[in-house]
């Protein structure tokens, strides 16, 4: 993968962060990563959306509404708009962003120390996610486990996996040289997300990249076995903590 592609992917990930920092129940410091390509609209996709909408938004009954074709929270505290972004190579793409119109609410556990969060993380997805974020540089392995746990406790919420993939393993090419270990971890998380329902095709893309740079079938089989183990661990977490397995359905548990 060359630096041009890497730069474009990084810019897209940054743009996606602007969207979900204000649109979801996820804490503001959790950006959506590359497992959410639906967040990025190409110019062709954007033209199919009612960008000239001036009337009231379409209101749903679940606390959300439709703005510019996106389902967003009514209490998002931001203005949704479509913006153009230009990469360092001069490539332009369009993405939805959420411009804050007021102060961003602090995470409810922001004042808790790590020991308190660790004690809560067994059964509290928000605590597990926040501690996982805090430890992302200091203890990546523990952060990995905590964010996978948060995803399990929230019924397979792939946004935690997306944040982990982007923040811990985002450097997939440096000076044009593929970073194989990071690509492997991104593939694992993307393949896990695919089994949880993500249909972006990113796992297939990363698998093709791994094949292109020389990763053989035995190595790919090992990665897929790890994905299966991660999925089973998420089901075990649900069974132990929640008393039921919703990931993959009861018949697959």
N, C-alpha and C positions, 0 to 999 in steps of 0.2 A: 504494500500500500504506500503510495507516495505522499509527500507532505501536503500536496494540494487537497487530496481526499481527506486526510486527517484534519486539516484546517477547516474544511467545510463541515465535517462531522462535529468538530468542537464548537463551531459557531451555531450549528443547529441545536446542540445540547444546551448551549447558553441561552438561546432564544426560548427553548421549551421551559427553562427555569422561570423565565419571566411570567409565563402563563400560570403555572401551577403554584407559584408562591402565593397567589391570591385566590385561586379558584377552588381549592379542595380543602378537605378536612385535615390534610397532611400539614404538619408544622411548617412555617414559612421557610425554615432553613433546609427543607427537604426538596431539592429540585427534581423534576422529572428527568430521567435519563434517556438514553437512546432506545429503551424498550418501548417508548411511546411515540413512534413515528407519526401516529395519527395527529399528534399535536402540531406537526409542521405542515403547512399548506403550501403546495407549489402554486405558482401563478395560475396554472390551469385550474387547480382545485379551487383557488380563491375566486376565480371568475364565476364559478358555479354557485357561489354563496351570495345571498342578498346583502351586499356590502353597502347598499344605499338605504338600508332600513332606517326609517326615521320615526316610525310609529312605536307604540309600546311593545315591549318584549313579550313573547309568548310565555305565560306563566304555567308551570306544572304544579301538581299537588304534593310534591315531595320535597319542597323547600328549594327547588331549583327553577331556572327559567332558561329559555333559549335566546342567546344573543349572538348575532352574526352566524347562526347555524351551529353554535356550540351550546351544550347544556352546562350551565354554570350555577353556582350557589347564588341565591338572591342576596345573601349577606356577605358577598365577596369583598366589599369595600374597595373596589377598583373599577376602572373603566376598561372594557374589553375593546381592542382595536386590532386591525391587521396592519403590520408594519413590514417594510422592506429592509433586508439586511444585506450587507456586502462583505464577502470574505476578503482576506488579505490578497487573494489572487484575482480579485475583481469579479467573482461570481456573485450573482444576486439571487436571493431566495426570499420568500414571504413566510411570515409566521405570525400567529396570533400572540398578542402580549396583553398583560393585565397591568395597567398603570395605576398604582395606588392613589386613592383619593383621600387618604387619611392615614393615621398611624397604624402600623401592623401590630396585631395583638401578639403579646408574648406567649410562648409555649407555657401551658399550665404547670409544667414541671421545671420551668427554667431555673428556679431557685434551689432545686433539689441537688444535693451533691451526688457524686457517682455511686457511693456506697448505698444511698437510699434508692437510687434508680436500680441498682443491681438487685436489691431485695424485692423490688416491685416487678422486675422484668420477667419473672417466672410466668405470671399470668396477665400482665398489663402490656399490651402492644405498644402504647405510646411511650412507656418508660423504656422498653427494650429498644425501640427505634431511636429515642433521644440519646441513650447511652451508646448505642452503636455509632451514632454520628460523632459523638465526642471522642470516641476511641479510634476513629478511622485511620489516623496517622500513627498514633502511639501503639496500638495493638490491632492490626488489621484482621488477624484471625478471629479474635474475640468479636470485633465489630461485625464480621461476616456472620458469625453464629447468631448474634443478637438481631441483626436485620432479617435473617431468614426466619428467626423465631417470631419477630413482629409480623412478618408476612403471613406466617401460619396462623397466629392468633387472630388476625384480621381476615381469615377465610381465604387466604391466597392473594393478598394485596400485592401486586407486582410492582407497585411504585417504590416499595422499600428495596426490592431487588434492582430496580432501575437506578436508584440513587447510589447504591453500593457499586454497581457496575461502572457508573460514570465517575464517581469520586475516588474509588480505590484502584480501578484498573483502566482508567480513561486513556492513558498514554499507549495507544496501540501502534504508533510509529514515531520514531525519533530520527530526525535527519534522513527520512526516507527508509529507515531500517525497521522492519516489523518487530514489535515487542511480543514475542511468542507467548510468554507466560501470561501477559495481560490479555492477549487475544483468547487464550484458553479459558481464563476465568470469565471473560465476557461471554464466551460461547456457553459455558456452563449455566450462567445466570439467565441468558437469553433462552436457552433450551428449557430450563426450568420454567421460565415465564410462559413459554409456548405450551407446556403441559398444563399450565394453570389457566390457559385460555387466550393468551396473547397470539394474535394472528398477523402480526406485522411482517413475518418472514425474516426477521433479523437473525434468528438462529441459523437459518439456511445460508444467509449471506456470510455469516462468520465462519460457518463450517467450510464453505467454499474457499474463503480466505486462508483458512488453516491448511486445506489441501494444496492450495496454490503455493504456499511457502514451504511445503515439504512434510507436513505432519501426516504420518502414515495411518493405515486403517486400524492397527492395533492401538495406537495412541488415541484415535477418535473413539474406539470402543471403550477405552478406559474413561474417557471424558463422559460418554453417555452413561456408563455404569455409575459414575459419581452423581450425575443428574438424577438417576433413579434412586440413589441412596438419599439424596437431599429431599426428594419428593416424599420418600417414605418417612424421613425424619420429621417433616412438616405434618404428616398425617399422625405420627405418634404423638407429637406435641398437642395436636387438637384432641386426640382421644384421651390423653392423660389430663389435660387442663380443662377442656370443654365438655368432655364426656361423650362427644360424637365427632365423626369425621365428615366434613363437608367437602374437602378437597378431593376432586376426582370422583366423588360419589361413593356411596356406601358399598356398592358392589365391587369397586376397585380397591378398597381399603384393605 
